[in-house]
Amino acid sequence: DLDGAVWSFGGGLYGRLGHSSEARELVPRRVQGLPRVVAVSAGDSHCVTVDEQGRAWAWGRGAHGRLGLGDGSDRWSPTLVDALSA
């Protein structure tokens, strides 16, 4: 939104909504734990954002290293991607 917040809703499988669970959200809910965001990219089962300091944050399905966190684990809440952060 205009304040740099990220909102998500829908199916929460793999933690792809970023709400620390796999629960379904029927209305938009703010993703907690993120600084002011300037860019968002969402896939089918994961999401990556970039904050105003150039740091990347990822969450959701981590299979095949898709989150860039050095492993294949799912993340249910925003996690800093050290390899892409300024």
N, CA, C and O atoms as a CHARMM CRD file, in Angstrom:
* protein
*
  344
    1    1 ASP  N      0.83300  -1.18000   0.00000 PROA 1      0.00000
    2    1 ASP  CA     0.00000   0.00000   0.00000 PROA 1      0.00000
    3    1 ASP  C      0.88500   1.25400   0.00000 PROA 1      0.00000
    4    1 ASP  O      2.10700   1.14400  -0.09700 PROA 1      0.00000
    5    2 LEU  N      0.29500   2.41400   0.10500 PROA 2      0.00000
    6    2 LEU  CA     1.05700   3.66700   0.03300 PROA 2      0.00000
    7    2 LEU  C      2.02800   3.86600   1.19300 PROA 2      0.00000
    8    2 LEU  O      2.94500   4.68300   1.10700 PROA 2      0.00000
    9    3 ASP  N      1.82600   3.12100   2.27100 PROA 3      0.00000
   10    3 ASP  CA     2.71600   3.20000   3.43300 PROA 3      0.00000
   11    3 ASP  C      3.83400   2.16600   3.37900 PROA 3      0.00000
   12    3 ASP  O      4.63600   2.08100   4.30900 PROA 3      0.00000
   13    4 GLY  N      3.90100   1.37300   2.29800 PROA 4      0.00000
   14    4 GLY  CA     4.93900   0.36000   2.16300 PROA 4      0.00000
   15    4 GLY  C      4.60200  -0.95300   2.82800 PROA 4      0.00000
   16    4 GLY  O      5.47800  -1.80100   2.99200 PROA 4      0.00000
   17    5 ALA  N      3.34600  -1.14500   3.21500 PROA 5      0.00000
   18    5 ALA  CA     2.91800  -2.40600   3.83000 PROA 5      0.00000
   19    5 ALA  C      2.53800  -3.40200   2.73900 PROA 5      0.00000
   20    5 ALA  O      2.17900  -3.01500   1.62700 PROA 5      0.00000
   21    6 VAL  N      2.62300  -4.68700   3.07300 PROA 6      0.00000
   22    6 VAL  CA     2.22300  -5.76500   2.17100 PROA 6      0.00000
   23    6 VAL  C      1.02600  -6.47200   2.79200 PROA 6      0.00000
   24    6 VAL  O      1.00800  -6.74100   3.99300 PROA 6      0.00000
   25    7 TRP  N      0.04000  -6.76600   1.97800 PROA 7      0.00000
   26    7 TRP  CA    -1.18700  -7.43300   2.41700 PROA 7      0.00000
   27    7 TRP  C     -1.35000  -8.70900   1.60400 PROA 7      0.00000
   28    7 TRP  O     -0.99200  -8.74300   0.42600 PROA 7      0.00000
   29    8 SER  N     -1.89400  -9.76800   2.22600 PROA 8      0.00000
   30    8 SER  CA    -2.13000 -11.00500   1.49100 PROA 8      0.00000
   31    8 SER  C     -3.42100 -11.66400   1.96300 PROA 8      0.00000
   32    8 SER  O     -3.91200 -11.40500   3.06100 PROA 8      0.00000
   33    9 PHE  N     -3.95100 -12.52300   1.10100 PROA 9      0.00000
   34    9 PHE  CA    -5.16600 -13.26600   1.41900 PROA 9      0.00000
   35    9 PHE  C     -5.26100 -14.45500   0.47100 PROA 9      0.00000
   36    9 PHE  O     -4.57400 -14.50300  -0.55000 PROA 9      0.00000
   37   10 GLY  N     -6.11300 -15.40600   0.81400 PROA 10     0.00000
   38   10 GLY  CA    -6.28200 -16.62100   0.01900 PROA 10     0.00000
   39   10 GLY  C     -5.79100 -17.83000   0.78300 PROA 10     0.00000
   40   10 GLY  O     -5.80800 -17.84400   2.01300 PROA 10     0.00000
   41   11 GLY  N     -5.35000 -18.85400   0.05200 PROA 11     0.00000
   42   11 GLY  CA    -4.85800 -20.08800   0.66400 PROA 11     0.00000
   43   11 GLY  C     -3.46900 -19.90200   1.23300 PROA 11     0.00000
   44   11 GLY  O     -2.61500 -19.28300   0.59700 PROA 11     0.00000
   45   12 GLY  N     -3.22900 -20.42700   2.42300 PROA 12     0.00000
   46   12 GLY  CA    -1.95500 -20.22500   3.10000 PROA 12     0.00000
   47   12 GLY  C     -0.97500 -21.38100   3.02200 PROA 12     0.00000
   48   12 GLY  O      0.01300 -21.39400   3.75600 PROA 12     0.00000
   49   13 LEU  N     -1.22600 -22.36500   2.13900 PROA 13     0.00000
   50   13 LEU  CA    -0.34600 -23.52500   2.02500 PROA 13     0.00000
   51   13 LEU  C      1.11300 -23.09700   1.89300 PROA 13     0.00000
   52   13 LEU  O      1.41400 -22.13200   1.18900 PROA 13     0.00000
   53   14 TYR  N      2.00600 -23.79700   2.55400 PROA 14     0.00000
   54   14 TYR  CA     3.45700 -23.54500   2.59100 PROA 14     0.00000
   55   14 TYR  C      3.83000 -22.23000   3.28400 PROA 14     0.00000
   56   14 TYR  O      4.99100 -21.82300   3.24600 PROA 14     0.00000
   57   15 GLY  N      2.86500 -21.57000   3.91000 PROA 15     0.00000
   58   15 GLY  CA     3.14300 -20.28400   4.53200 PROA 15     0.00000
   59   15 GLY  C      3.22900 -19.15000   3.53800 PROA 15     0.00000
   60   15 GLY  O      3.74500 -18.07900   3.85900 PROA 15     0.00000
   61   16 ARG  N      2.72700 -19.37200   2.32300 PROA 16     0.00000
   62   16 ARG  CA     2.89600 -18.40000   1.24000 PROA 16     0.00000
   63   16 ARG  C      2.27100 -17.03800   1.49100 PROA 16     0.00000
   64   16 ARG  O      2.58000 -16.08200   0.77900 PROA 16     0.00000
   65   17 LEU  N      1.39400 -16.92500   2.49000 PROA 17     0.00000
   66   17 LEU  CA     0.80200 -15.62000   2.78900 PROA 17     0.00000
   67   17 LEU  C      1.65800 -14.78500   3.73800 PROA 17     0.00000
   68   17 LEU  O      1.46900 -13.57300   3.84800 PROA 17     0.00000
   69   18 GLY  N      2.60200 -15.43800   4.42700 PROA 18     0.00000
   70   18 GLY  CA     3.50300 -14.70600   5.31700 PROA 18     0.00000
   71   18 GLY  C      2.94300 -14.41900   6.69600 PROA 18     0.00000
   72   18 GLY  O      3.44000 -13.53400   7.39200 PROA 18     0.00000
   73   19 HSD  N      1.89800 -15.16400   7.10900 PROA 19     0.00000
   74   19 HSD  CA     1.25200 -14.91600   8.40200 PROA 19     0.00000
   75   19 HSD  C      1.61600 -15.94400   9.46700 PROA 19     0.00000
   76   19 HSD  O      0.85000 -16.15300  10.40800 PROA 19     0.00000
   77   20 SER  N      2.75500 -16.57800   9.33500 PROA 20     0.00000
   78   20 SER  CA     3.27000 -17.54500  10.31700 PROA 20     0.00000
   79   20 SER  C      2.37300 -18.75800  10.50300 PROA 20     0.00000
   80   20 SER  O      2.38500 -19.38000  11.56500 PROA 20     0.00000
   81   21 SER  N      1.59600 -19.09900   9.48100 PROA 21     0.00000
   82   21 SER  CA     0.75200 -20.28800   9.52300 PROA 21     0.00000
   83   21 SER  C      0.38000 -20.67500   8.09600 PROA 21     0.00000
   84   21 SER  O      0.75800 -20.00500   7.13400 PROA 21     0.00000
   85   22 GLU  N     -0.36100 -21.76100   7.98200 PROA 22     0.00000
   86   22 GLU  CA    -0.88200 -22.17300   6.68600 PROA 22     0.00000
   87   22 GLU  C     -2.38300 -21.90000   6.58600 PROA 22     0.00000
   88   22 GLU  O     -3.05800 -22.42200   5.69900 PROA 22     0.00000
   89   23 ALA  N     -2.89300 -21.08700   7.49300 PROA 23     0.00000
   90   23 ALA  CA    -4.32300 -20.79100   7.52100 PROA 23     0.00000
   91   23 ALA  C     -4.76100 -19.99700   6.29400 PROA 23     0.00000
   92   23 ALA  O     -4.00200 -19.20400   5.73600 PROA 23     0.00000
   93   24 ARG  N     -5.98900 -20.23100   5.90000 PROA 24     0.00000
   94   24 ARG  CA    -6.60600 -19.47000   4.80700 PROA 24     0.00000
   95   24 ARG  C     -7.07000 -18.11900   5.35200 PROA 24     0.00000
   96   24 ARG  O     -7.60200 -18.03300   6.45900 PROA 24     0.00000
   97   25 GLU  N     -6.86300 -17.08400   4.57000 PROA 25     0.00000
   98   25 GLU  CA    -7.30400 -15.74000   4.94500 PROA 25     0.00000
   99   25 GLU  C     -8.36300 -15.29700   3.94400 PROA 25     0.00000
  100   25 GLU  O     -8.09500 -15.21200   2.74600 PROA 25     0.00000
  101   26 LEU  N     -9.56100 -15.01700   4.43500 PROA 26     0.00000
  102   26 LEU  CA   -10.66800 -14.66700   3.54300 PROA 26     0.00000
  103   26 LEU  C    -10.75900 -13.18500   3.23400 PROA 26     0.00000
  104   26 LEU  O    -11.46600 -12.78500   2.30900 PROA 26     0.00000
  105   27 VAL  N    -10.05800 -12.37400   3.99100 PROA 27     0.00000
  106   27 VAL  CA    -9.97800 -10.92400   3.73300 PROA 27     0.00000
  107   27 VAL  C     -8.50800 -10.51700   3.80500 PROA 27     0.00000
  108   27 VAL  O     -7.72500 -11.18800   4.47700 PROA 27     0.00000
  109   28 PRO  N     -8.11600  -9.44600   3.13600 PROA 28     0.00000
  110   28 PRO  CA    -6.71200  -9.01200   3.18100 PROA 28     0.00000
  111   28 PRO  C     -6.23100  -8.78200   4.62000 PROA 28     0.00000
  112   28 PRO  O     -6.92500  -8.19700   5.45200 PROA 28     0.00000
  113   29 ARG  N     -5.01300  -9.26900   4.87100 PROA 29     0.00000
  114   29 ARG  CA    -4.38900  -9.13400   6.19000 PROA 29     0.00000
  115   29 ARG  C     -2.95500  -8.65700   5.98800 PROA 29     0.00000
  116   29 ARG  O     -2.24600  -9.15500   5.11400 PROA 29     0.00000
  117   30 ARG  N     -2.53500  -7.69800   6.79500 PROA 30     0.00000
  118   30 ARG  CA    -1.18800  -7.14600   6.67100 PROA 30     0.00000
  119   30 ARG  C     -0.14100  -8.18100   7.07700 PROA 30     0.00000
  120   30 ARG  O     -0.29000  -8.86500   8.09000 PROA 30     0.00000
  121   31 VAL  N      0.91900  -8.28800   6.27400 PROA 31     0.00000
  122   31 VAL  CA     2.03900  -9.17500   6.59100 PROA 31     0.00000
  123   31 VAL  C      2.91600  -8.44700   7.60400 PROA 31     0.00000
  124   31 VAL  O      3.41000  -7.35300   7.33200 PROA 31     0.00000
  125   32 GLN  N      3.10500  -9.05100   8.76100 PROA 32     0.00000
  126   32 GLN  CA     3.88900  -8.45500   9.84100 PROA 32     0.00000
  127   32 GLN  C      5.37500  -8.77900   9.67200 PROA 32     0.00000
  128   32 GLN  O      5.73200  -9.75500   9.01300 PROA 32     0.00000
  129   33 GLY  N      6.22600  -7.96400  10.26300 PROA 33     0.00000
  130   33 GLY  CA     7.66100  -8.24700  10.29600 PROA 33     0.00000
  131   33 GLY  C      8.45200  -7.68500   9.13600 PROA 33     0.00000
  132   33 GLY  O      9.63500  -7.99000   8.98900 PROA 33     0.00000
  133   34 LEU  N      7.81400  -6.86400   8.30400 PROA 34     0.00000
  134   34 LEU  CA     8.51600  -6.26100   7.17300 PROA 34     0.00000
  135   34 LEU  C      8.73700  -4.77200   7.40700 PROA 34     0.00000
  136   34 LEU  O      7.86600  -4.09000   7.94600 PROA 34     0.00000
  137   35 PRO  N      9.90300  -4.26800   7.00200 PROA 35     0.00000
  138   35 PRO  CA    10.07000  -2.81100   6.98000 PROA 35     0.00000
  139   35 PRO  C      9.30800  -2.26200   5.76600 PROA 35     0.00000
  140   35 PRO  O      8.64700  -3.02800   5.06400 PROA 35     0.00000
  141   36 ARG  N      9.38600  -0.99700   5.51500 PROA 36     0.00000
  142   36 ARG  CA     8.68200  -0.37200   4.38900 PROA 36     0.00000
  143   36 ARG  C      9.12400  -1.02500   3.07200 PROA 36     0.00000
  144   36 ARG  O     10.31500  -1.05500   2.76000 PROA 36     0.00000
  145   37 VAL  N      8.17000  -1.54000   2.31400 PROA 37     0.00000
  146   37 VAL  CA     8.43700  -2.29500   1.08200 PROA 37     0.00000
  147   37 VAL  C      8.21500  -1.41400  -0.14200 PROA 37     0.00000
  148   37 VAL  O      7.26700  -0.63100  -0.19600 PROA 37     0.00000
  149   38 VAL  N      9.11900  -1.55700  -1.13900 PROA 38     0.00000
  150   38 VAL  CA     8.99400  -0.78700  -2.37600 PROA 38     0.00000
  151   38 VAL  C      8.71100  -1.66100  -3.59300 PROA 38     0.00000
  152   38 VAL  O      8.33300  -1.13900  -4.64100 PROA 38     0.00000
  153   39 ALA  N      8.88700  -2.99800  -3.48000 PROA 39     0.00000
  154   39 ALA  CA     8.62400  -3.90100  -4.60000 PROA 39     0.00000
  155   39 ALA  C      8.17700  -5.25600  -4.06600 PROA 39     0.00000
  156   39 ALA  O      8.63500  -5.71500  -3.01900 PROA 39     0.00000
  157   40 VAL  N      7.27100  -5.88400  -4.81200 PROA 40     0.00000
  158   40 VAL  CA     6.74500  -7.20200  -4.44800 PROA 40     0.00000
  159   40 VAL  C      6.71600  -8.07700  -5.69200 PROA 40     0.00000
  160   40 VAL  O      6.34800  -7.61800  -6.77300 PROA 40     0.00000
  161   41 SER  N      7.10700  -9.34300  -5.53700 PROA 41     0.00000
  162   41 SER  CA     6.96100 -10.33300  -6.58700 PROA 41     0.00000
  163   41 SER  C      6.37900 -11.58400  -5.95100 PROA 41     0.00000
  164   41 SER  O      6.92000 -12.10300  -4.97400 PROA 41     0.00000
  165   42 ALA  N      5.27400 -12.06700  -6.50700 PROA 42     0.00000
  166   42 ALA  CA     4.60900 -13.23300  -5.93600 PROA 42     0.00000
  167   42 ALA  C      4.52500 -14.34800  -6.95900 PROA 42     0.00000
  168   42 ALA  O      4.14000 -14.13600  -8.10900 PROA 42     0.00000
  169   43 GLY  N      4.89600 -15.54900  -6.51200 PROA 43     0.00000
  170   43 GLY  CA     4.73900 -16.73100  -7.33700 PROA 43     0.00000
  171   43 GLY  C      3.52800 -17.51300  -6.86100 PROA 43     0.00000
  172   43 GLY  O      2.75400 -17.02300  -6.03700 PROA 43     0.00000
  173   44 ASP  N      3.36000 -18.70900  -7.36800 PROA 44     0.00000
  174   44 ASP  CA     2.22800 -19.54200  -6.98400 PROA 44     0.00000
  175   44 ASP  C      2.26800 -19.92200  -5.50900 PROA 44     0.00000
  176   44 ASP  O      1.22500 -20.04100  -4.86700 PROA 44     0.00000
  177   45 SER  N      3.47300 -20.11100  -4.97200 PROA 45     0.00000
  178   45 SER  CA     3.56700 -20.58600  -3.58800 PROA 45     0.00000
  179   45 SER  C      4.62100 -19.85900  -2.76100 PROA 45     0.00000
  180   45 SER  O      5.01100 -20.33800  -1.69600 PROA 45     0.00000
  181   46 HSD  N      5.08000 -18.72000  -3.23600 PROA 46     0.00000
  182   46 HSD  CA     6.06100 -17.94100  -2.47200 PROA 46     0.00000
  183   46 HSD  C      5.97800 -16.46600  -2.84600 PROA 46     0.00000
  184   46 HSD  O      5.33200 -16.08900  -3.82500 PROA 46     0.00000
  185   47 CYS  N      6.64300 -15.64500  -2.04700 PROA 47     0.00000
  186   47 CYS  CA     6.64500 -14.20600  -2.28200 PROA 47     0.00000
  187   47 CYS  C      8.02400 -13.65300  -1.92100 PROA 47     0.00000
  188   47 CYS  O      8.67500 -14.13000  -0.99200 PROA 47     0.00000
  189   48 VAL  N      8.45300 -12.64400  -2.66900 PROA 48     0.00000
  190   48 VAL  CA     9.70500 -11.93700  -2.38100 PROA 48     0.00000
  191   48 VAL  C      9.41100 -10.44300  -2.44000 PROA 48     0.00000
  192   48 VAL  O      8.73000  -9.97000  -3.35000 PROA 48     0.00000
  193   49 THR  N      9.92800  -9.70900  -1.46900 PROA 49     0.00000
  194   49 THR  CA     9.78000  -8.25600  -1.46600 PROA 49     0.00000
  195   49 THR  C     11.15300  -7.61300  -1.33900 PROA 49     0.00000
  196   49 THR  O     12.12100  -8.25100  -0.92600 PROA 49     0.00000
  197   50 VAL  N     11.21600  -6.34700  -1.69800 PROA 50     0.00000
  198   50 VAL  CA    12.42500  -5.53900  -1.51100 PROA 50     0.00000
  199   50 VAL  C     12.01900  -4.32000  -0.69700 PROA 50     0.00000
  200   50 VAL  O     11.05600  -3.62900  -1.02800 PROA 50     0.00000
  201   51 ASP  N     12.76800  -4.06700   0.37400 PROA 51     0.00000
  202   51 ASP  CA    12.43300  -2.91100   1.21300 PROA 51     0.00000
  203   51 ASP  C     13.17300  -1.66800   0.72200 PROA 51     0.00000
  204   51 ASP  O     13.99100  -1.74600  -0.19400 PROA 51     0.00000
  205   52 GLU  N     12.88200  -0.52700   1.33500 PROA 52     0.00000
  206   52 GLU  CA    13.44900   0.74000   0.87300 PROA 52     0.00000
  207   52 GLU  C     14.95800   0.83100   1.06300 PROA 52     0.00000
  208   52 GLU  O     15.58500   1.74700   0.53000 PROA 52     0.00000
  209   53 GLN  N     15.55400  -0.09100   1.80500 PROA 53     0.00000
  210   53 GLN  CA    17.01100  -0.12700   1.97900 PROA 53     0.00000
  211   53 GLN  C     17.67100  -1.11300   1.01400 PROA 53     0.00000
  212   53 GLN  O     18.88200  -1.32500   1.07100 PROA 53     0.00000
  213   54 GLY  N     16.87500  -1.71300   0.13000 PROA 54     0.00000
  214   54 GLY  CA    17.40900  -2.63800  -0.86600 PROA 54     0.00000
  215   54 GLY  C     17.52900  -4.07000  -0.39200 PROA 54     0.00000
  216   54 GLY  O     18.09700  -4.90300  -1.09900 PROA 54     0.00000
  217   55 ARG  N     17.01300  -4.37900   0.78000 PROA 55     0.00000
  218   55 ARG  CA    17.08200  -5.74600   1.31100 PROA 55     0.00000
  219   55 ARG  C     15.92800  -6.57200   0.77200 PROA 55     0.00000
  220   55 ARG  O     14.80400  -6.08400   0.65500 PROA 55     0.00000
  221   56 ALA  N     16.21500  -7.83900   0.44300 PROA 56     0.00000
  222   56 ALA  CA    15.19200  -8.76700  -0.04900 PROA 56     0.00000
  223   56 ALA  C     14.68000  -9.63100   1.10300 PROA 56     0.00000
  224   56 ALA  O     15.44600 -10.05600   1.96800 PROA 56     0.00000
  225   57 TRP  N     13.36900  -9.88100   1.09700 PROA 57     0.00000
  226   57 TRP  CA    12.70000 -10.71400   2.09200 PROA 57     0.00000
  227   57 TRP  C     11.87900 -11.76200   1.34100 PROA 57     0.00000
  228   57 TRP  O     11.23500 -11.43800   0.34300 PROA 57     0.00000
  229   58 ALA  N     11.89300 -13.01100   1.80600 PROA 58     0.00000
  230   58 ALA  CA    11.16500 -14.07900   1.11600 PROA 58     0.00000
  231   58 ALA  C     10.40500 -14.94300   2.10500 PROA 58     0.00000
  232   58 ALA  O     10.78800 -15.06000   3.26900 PROA 58     0.00000
  233   59 TRP  N      9.32400 -15.54800   1.63100 PROA 59     0.00000
  234   59 TRP  CA     8.57200 -16.51400   2.43200 PROA 59     0.00000
  235   59 TRP  C      7.72800 -17.38300   1.51500 PROA 59     0.00000
  236   59 TRP  O      7.48500 -17.04100   0.35700 PROA 59     0.00000
  237   60 GLY  N      7.28500 -18.51200   2.05300 PROA 60     0.00000
  238   60 GLY  CA     6.47200 -19.46300   1.30500 PROA 60     0.00000
  239   60 GLY  C      7.21300 -20.76200   1.07300 PROA 60     0.00000
  240   60 GLY  O      8.05300 -21.16000   1.88000 PROA 60     0.00000
  241   61 ARG  N      6.90400 -21.41800  -0.02200 PROA 61     0.00000
  242   61 ARG  CA     7.49700 -22.71800  -0.32400 PROA 61     0.00000
  243   61 ARG  C      8.95500 -22.56800  -0.73400 PROA 61     0.00000
  244   61 ARG  O      9.28000 -21.82100  -1.65700 PROA 61     0.00000
  245   62 GLY  N      9.82500 -23.28600  -0.03900 PROA 62     0.00000
  246   62 GLY  CA    11.25600 -23.16500  -0.29000 PROA 62     0.00000
  247   62 GLY  C     11.86200 -24.28500  -1.10900 PROA 62     0.00000
  248   62 GLY  O     13.07700 -24.31000  -1.30800 PROA 62     0.00000
  249   63 ALA  N     11.04200 -25.21900  -1.59200 PROA 63     0.00000
  250   63 ALA  CA    11.55700 -26.36300  -2.35400 PROA 63     0.00000
  251   63 ALA  C     12.49400 -25.90600  -3.46900 PROA 63     0.00000
  252   63 ALA  O     12.25400 -24.88900  -4.12100 PROA 63     0.00000
  253   64 HSD  N     13.56100 -26.67100  -3.67700 PROA 64     0.00000
  254   64 HSD  CA    14.53800 -26.42700  -4.74100 PROA 64     0.00000
  255   64 HSD  C     15.26500 -25.08100  -4.58300 PROA 64     0.00000
  256   64 HSD  O     15.79900 -24.54300  -5.55300 PROA 64     0.00000
  257   65 GLY  N     15.28000 -24.54400  -3.35700 PROA 65     0.00000
  258   65 GLY  CA    15.99900 -23.30700  -3.09300 PROA 65     0.00000
  259   65 GLY  C     15.33700 -22.06000  -3.63600 PROA 65     0.00000
  260   65 GLY  O     15.99000 -21.02400  -3.75900 PROA 65     0.00000
  261   66 ARG  N     14.05200 -22.13200  -3.96700 PROA 66     0.00000
  262   66 ARG  CA    13.38500 -21.01500  -4.64400 PROA 66     0.00000
  263   66 ARG  C     13.32900 -19.71600  -3.84000 PROA 66     0.00000
  264   66 ARG  O     13.08000 -18.65500  -4.41100 PROA 66     0.00000
  265   67 LEU  N     13.55900 -19.78200  -2.51200 PROA 67     0.00000
  266   67 LEU  CA    13.53500 -18.55900  -1.70800 PROA 67     0.00000
  267   67 LEU  C     14.89200 -17.86900  -1.63300 PROA 67     0.00000
  268   67 LEU  O     14.99400 -16.73400  -1.16900 PROA 67     0.00000
  269   68 GLY  N     15.93700 -18.56600  -2.09300 PROA 68     0.00000
  270   68 GLY  CA    17.27000 -17.97400  -2.06800 PROA 68     0.00000
  271   68 GLY  C     17.90900 -17.95700  -0.69200 PROA 68     0.00000
  272   68 GLY  O     18.81000 -17.16100  -0.42500 PROA 68     0.00000
  273   69 LEU  N     17.43500 -18.84300   0.18600 PROA 69     0.00000
  274   69 LEU  CA    17.92100 -18.85100   1.56400 PROA 69     0.00000
  275   69 LEU  C     18.93800 -19.96200   1.84700 PROA 69     0.00000
  276   69 LEU  O     19.30900 -20.19200   2.99800 PROA 69     0.00000
  277   70 GLY  N     19.37900 -20.63900   0.80400 PROA 70     0.00000
  278   70 GLY  CA    20.42200 -21.64400   0.96900 PROA 70     0.00000
  279   70 GLY  C     19.92800 -23.01900   1.36900 PROA 70     0.00000
  280   70 GLY  O     20.73100 -23.89700   1.68700 PROA 70     0.00000
  281   71 ASP  N     18.61200 -23.22300   1.35900 PROA 71     0.00000
  282   71 ASP  CA    18.06500 -24.53600   1.68400 PROA 71     0.00000
  283   71 ASP  C     16.71500 -24.70400   0.98200 PROA 71     0.00000
  284   71 ASP  O     16.30500 -23.83700   0.21100 PROA 71     0.00000
  285   72 GLY  N     16.04200 -25.78800   1.24100 PROA 72     0.00000
  286   72 GLY  CA    14.74400 -26.04700   0.62100 PROA 72     0.00000
  287   72 GLY  C     13.59000 -25.98500   1.59200 PROA 72     0.00000
  288   72 GLY  O     12.51200 -26.51300   1.31600 PROA 72     0.00000
  289   73 SER  N     13.80700 -25.34200   2.73200 PROA 73     0.00000
  290   73 SER  CA    12.76300 -25.28100   3.76500 PROA 73     0.00000
  291   73 SER  C     11.73500 -24.19100   3.46100 PROA 73     0.00000
  292   73 SER  O     12.06000 -23.13800   2.91300 PROA 73     0.00000
  293   74 ASP  N     10.48600 -24.47600   3.83400 PROA 74     0.00000
  294   74 ASP  CA     9.43100 -23.46900   3.73300 PROA 74     0.00000
  295   74 ASP  C      9.62400 -22.44100   4.83300 PROA 74     0.00000
  296   74 ASP  O     10.13100 -22.76000   5.90900 PROA 74     0.00000
  297   75 ARG  N      9.22000 -21.20700   4.56100 PROA 75     0.00000
  298   75 ARG  CA     9.23600 -20.14800   5.56400 PROA 75     0.00000
  299   75 ARG  C      7.82500 -19.58200   5.66000 PROA 75     0.00000
  300   75 ARG  O      7.23900 -19.20000   4.64700 PROA 75     0.00000
  301   76 TRP  N      7.28400 -19.52800   6.85700 PROA 76     0.00000
  302   76 TRP  CA     5.90800 -19.07700   7.06100 PROA 76     0.00000
  303   76 TRP  C      5.80200 -17.59300   7.37500 PROA 76     0.00000
  304   76 TRP  O      4.70000 -17.07100   7.54000 PROA 76     0.00000
  305   77 SER  N      6.92100 -16.92200   7.45700 PROA 77     0.00000
  306   77 SER  CA     6.92700 -15.48000   7.70000 PROA 77     0.00000
  307   77 SER  C      8.12700 -14.87800   6.95800 PROA 77     0.00000
  308   77 SER  O      9.05800 -15.60200   6.60700 PROA 77     0.00000
  309   78 PRO  N      8.11500 -13.57300   6.71900 PROA 78     0.00000
  310   78 PRO  CA     9.20000 -12.93400   5.98100 PROA 78     0.00000
  311   78 PRO  C     10.57400 -13.21700   6.59700 PROA 78     0.00000
  312   78 PRO  O     10.77600 -13.07200   7.80300 PROA 78     0.00000
  313   79 THR  N     11.50400 -13.62200   5.74100 PROA 79     0.00000
  314   79 THR  CA    12.86100 -13.96100   6.16000 PROA 79     0.00000
  315   79 THR  C     13.84900 -13.19600   5.28100 PROA 79     0.00000
  316   79 THR  O     13.72900 -13.21400   4.05600 PROA 79     0.00000
  317   80 LEU  N     14.80200 -12.53900   5.88300 PROA 80     0.00000
  318   80 LEU  CA    15.79800 -11.76700   5.15200 PROA 80     0.00000
  319   80 LEU  C     16.63900 -12.69000   4.25600 PROA 80     0.00000
  320   80 LEU  O     17.13600 -13.71900   4.71400 PROA 80     0.00000
  321   81 VAL  N     16.79400 -12.32200   2.99400 PROA 81     0.00000
  322   81 VAL  CA    17.63000 -13.07200   2.05300 PROA 81     0.00000
  323   81 VAL  C     18.99900 -12.40300   2.05400 PROA 81     0.00000
  324   81 VAL  O     19.23500 -11.43400   1.33200 PROA 81     0.00000
  325   82 ASP  N     19.88600 -12.93200   2.86800 PROA 82     0.00000
  326   82 ASP  CA    21.21100 -12.31900   3.03500 PROA 82     0.00000
  327   82 ASP  C     21.96800 -12.19300   1.71600 PROA 82     0.00000
  328   82 ASP  O     22.64600 -11.19000   1.49200 PROA 82     0.00000
  329   83 ALA  N     21.86500 -13.19200   0.84000 PROA 83     0.00000
  330   83 ALA  CA    22.62800 -13.19500  -0.40600 PROA 83     0.00000
  331   83 ALA  C     22.22100 -12.07500  -1.36400 PROA 83     0.00000
  332   83 ALA  O     22.99000 -11.72800  -2.26000 PROA 83     0.00000
  333   84 LEU  N     21.02800 -11.50600  -1.19300 PROA 84     0.00000
  334   84 LEU  CA    20.54300 -10.44000  -2.09700 PROA 84     0.00000
  335   84 LEU  C     20.45100  -9.07200  -1.41900 PROA 84     0.00000
  336   84 LEU  O     20.07500  -8.08300  -2.04900 PROA 84     0.00000
  337   85 SER  N     20.78500  -9.02600  -0.18100 PROA 85     0.00000
  338   85 SER  CA    20.61700  -7.77200   0.55400 PROA 85     0.00000
  339   85 SER  C     21.82300  -6.87600   0.45000 PROA 85     0.00000
  340   85 SER  O     22.96400  -7.33900   0.47200 PROA 85     0.00000
  341   86 ALA  N     21.56200  -5.58100   0.33700 PROA 86     0.00000
  342   86 ALA  CA    22.63100  -4.59300   0.17600 PROA 86     0.00000
  343   86 ALA  C     23.46800  -4.49300   1.43100 PROA 86     0.00000
  344   86 ALA  O     24.41600  -3.70900   1.48000 PROA 86     0.00000
